[in-house]
Amino acid sequence: MKIVDYQTGVVSVPREEGPLTGGVGSQAEFVTIKVRTDNGIEGIGYSGFASSLMLKALKATVDALLEQLTGEDPRNTERINENLRAIAGGGAPSGLVTRAISGIDVALWDIKGKHSDQPIYKLLGGYQDQ
């Protein structure tokens, strides 16, 4: 299985009263991420809570990192994560890079779950009776 395509977008969600009212403005904005494989599986992720001011930079960061993934096996999440960190400058990335990689990682795990017909929580270890 190989990554063949990706698509990103932006969504705005109205902020409401409650525990997630922090930030600037009346909208919470997200970069949406879709990663497609050669066998038709589509993984979905998002990179969250960017202010309007930084949203273009976050989307550009996500797009730049996703460009590097064509031809990669999306099931190799750990290796891909390490490679993306190295591409972004090595060390422990922060801010936009962390948000961008996190959203991509969610999309890759979504592909892994769909490919194995398992919910992601089970792939990550899930609840055990013993």
N, C-alpha and C positions, 0 to 999 in steps of 0.2 A: 504494500500500500504506500502511495506517495502523495504528497501535497501537490496539487496542480493549480490551485487558484485561491484567491481570497477576496473579500469585499469588506470595506469598513464604511461606517456611516455615523451619524450623530443623531441622538434623540434628546429631547428636552422633556422633563417631567415636572409638573407643577409641585412646588413645595407646599406642604400642608403643616398645620399645627401639629406638634408632637416632638418626639425625640430626635428626628433628623431634620431639624429646621435650620441648622447652622449653615454658614456659607454666605455668599453674596447673591442678591437678586431673588426673584420669585421662582426660578427654575433650577432644578438639578440637571446637569447635562452629562451625558455619557457618550463614549465612543463604542459603537457596536462592532463586533468582529465575527466574520463568518469565514471559516477555513474549509475548503473542499478537497476531497481526495479523488484519485483516479478511479475508485470503485463507487463513487457517488455519495459517500458519507459526508455530511456537513456538520462541522462542529461550531458551536456558537458560544461566544464569550463577550464580556464587556469590560471596559476600563472605566472606573467610576469616579464620581464626584469632582470632576474638574470644573473650575470656575470658567465662566465665559472667556475671561482674559487668557487662560492657558489652554483652552480646548483645541485650538488650531495646532498648537505645539504638541499636545498629546496625540492627536490624530496623525500628525506628520511622523511622530516617533513610532507609533504603531505601524504605520504604512512602511516606513524604512526598515523596521525589523522583519515584518512579514515578507518583504521582497527577498529576504535571505533564505526563506524556507521552501521555495519551490524545489521539488524533487526529494525532499526529506521525508522519512517515515514518521508520521505524527505520533506513533506509539513510543518513540524514543524521547519522551518528554524531558527526562533528566539531562540527556546530552544536548537537546535543543536549548534548554534553559541555560546550561553552561555556555553554549556557543553564543547565544544572544547577549549574555552578560559580557562576554569577551568582546563581541562586536561593539557593544555600547561603551567600551573603555575599560573593561576589566574591573576587578575589585568588587566592592559592594555598591551597586548602583542605588540611586535614591530618587525620590521625586517622580518625575515623568517617566523615567526609564523603568522603575519598579512597577508603576501603574500599567505601563504598556506591556511589559513582560507578563505581568499577572493576568491580564485579559487574554493574551495569546495562550497562556498556559491553561486557562479554563476551557478555551475552545479545543485545545489538543486533548484534554481529558474527556471532553464531551465526545470527541471522535473515538477515543479508546473505549468508552462506555458503550457507545452505539455499535462499534465493531464486535465487541465481546458479548453484547446483549445483556449487560450488567449495569446497574446503577453505579454512579461514580463512588458513592459512599462505600460500596462493597469493594471496589478496586483499591480504595485507600485503606482498607482494613475493616471498616464497618463494625457493628456491634457483634460481639461473640457471646454465646450463652455460657461458655466455659471460661 
